[in-house]
Amino acid sequence: SLSVQQSPRHLTKRPGNTLKMTCSHHDRNYDKIYWYRQTDGQKLQLIGFLSFKQALDVAENFNISGDAEDEGFLGSLAVRVEDTGLYYCAVSKAQ
């Protein structure tokens, strides 16, 4: 079965600090990594995703990089108060 790791598990940042999170799976059959945010128990919001090595549909204030067949990164050069929430990554195979 596929094992997906997201790190760090817990992260606290002050507004203006940089942010970097990692999502890894090490199965080259999976070529997409999706990043989501959930705020106040609401629905998951798509921040953007990585398809192979290309970042697509990335929300304002965030950047996505890496290789979706192995390891992807979600970052921000300056987090804002409104970026508070729970962050999740998910992976998928090509359709």
C-alpha positions as CSV (number, residue, x, y, z in Angstrom):
1,S,0.0,0.0,0.0
2,L,1.0,3.6,-0.6
3,S,2.6,5.5,2.3
4,V,2.3,9.3,2.2
5,Q,4.3,11.4,4.7
6,Q,3.7,15.0,5.4
7,S,6.1,17.0,7.5
8,P,6.3,18.8,9.8
9,R,3.3,17.3,11.6
10,H,2.8,20.5,13.7
11,L,3.8,24.0,12.7
12,T,3.3,27.4,14.2
13,K,4.5,30.5,12.4
14,R,4.2,34.2,13.1
15,P,2.9,36.5,10.4
16,G,5.7,37.4,8.0
17,N,7.7,34.2,8.6
18,T,8.5,31.8,5.8
19,L,6.8,28.5,5.5
20,K,7.8,25.2,4.0
21,M,6.0,21.8,4.2
22,T,6.9,18.6,2.6
23,C,4.8,15.8,1.2
24,S,6.5,12.6,0.1
25,H,5.4,9.1,-1.1
26,H,8.3,7.6,-3.1
27,D,6.1,5.7,-5.6
28,R,6.7,6.9,-9.2
29,N,3.3,5.6,-10.3
30,Y,1.8,8.6,-8.5
31,D,2.5,11.8,-10.4
32,K,0.3,14.4,-8.7
33,I,0.5,16.0,-5.3
34,Y,-2.4,18.2,-4.1
35,W,-2.3,20.6,-1.2
36,Y,-5.4,21.6,0.8
37,R,-6.2,23.9,3.7
38,Q,-9.1,23.6,6.1
39,T,-10.1,26.5,8.3
40,D,-12.6,26.5,11.2
41,G,-14.0,23.0,10.3
42,Q,-15.1,24.2,6.8
43,K,-14.6,22.2,3.6
44,L,-11.1,21.6,2.3
45,Q,-9.9,24.3,0.0
46,L,-7.5,23.4,-2.8
47,I,-4.3,25.5,-2.5
48,G,-2.8,24.1,-5.7
49,F,-1.2,21.0,-7.0
50,L,2.0,19.6,-8.5
51,S,1.8,17.6,-11.7
52,F,5.1,15.9,-12.3
53,K,7.4,19.0,-11.8
54,Q,4.8,21.7,-12.8
55,A,2.8,23.7,-10.2
56,L,-0.7,24.4,-11.2
57,D,-3.6,26.5,-9.9
58,V,-1.5,27.8,-6.9
59,A,-3.4,30.2,-4.5
60,E,-2.1,33.7,-3.8
61,N,0.8,33.9,-1.3
62,F,1.9,30.2,-1.8
63,N,4.3,28.4,-4.0
64,I,4.5,24.7,-4.9
65,S,7.6,22.9,-6.1
66,G,9.3,19.5,-6.3
67,D,8.7,16.3,-8.2
68,A,5.2,14.9,-7.8
69,E,6.5,11.4,-8.4
70,D,8.6,11.6,-5.2
71,E,8.4,14.7,-3.0
72,G,6.6,18.0,-3.2
73,F,6.8,21.2,-1.2
74,L,4.3,23.9,-0.2
75,G,5.8,27.2,0.8
76,S,5.2,30.8,1.5
77,L,7.7,33.7,1.7
78,A,5.5,35.5,4.3
79,V,2.6,33.8,6.0
80,R,-0.5,35.8,6.9
81,V,-3.0,35.5,9.7
82,E,-5.6,34.3,7.1
83,D,-3.3,31.4,6.2
84,T,-4.1,29.8,9.6
85,G,-5.6,26.3,9.3
86,L,-5.0,22.6,8.9
87,Y,-3.0,21.6,5.8
88,Y,-3.2,18.3,4.0
89,C,-1.4,16.8,1.1
90,A,-2.8,14.0,-1.1
91,V,-1.4,12.1,-4.1
92,S,-3.0,10.6,-7.2
93,K,-2.1,8.6,-10.3
94,A,-2.5,9.9,-13.8
95,Q,-5.9,9.3,-15.2
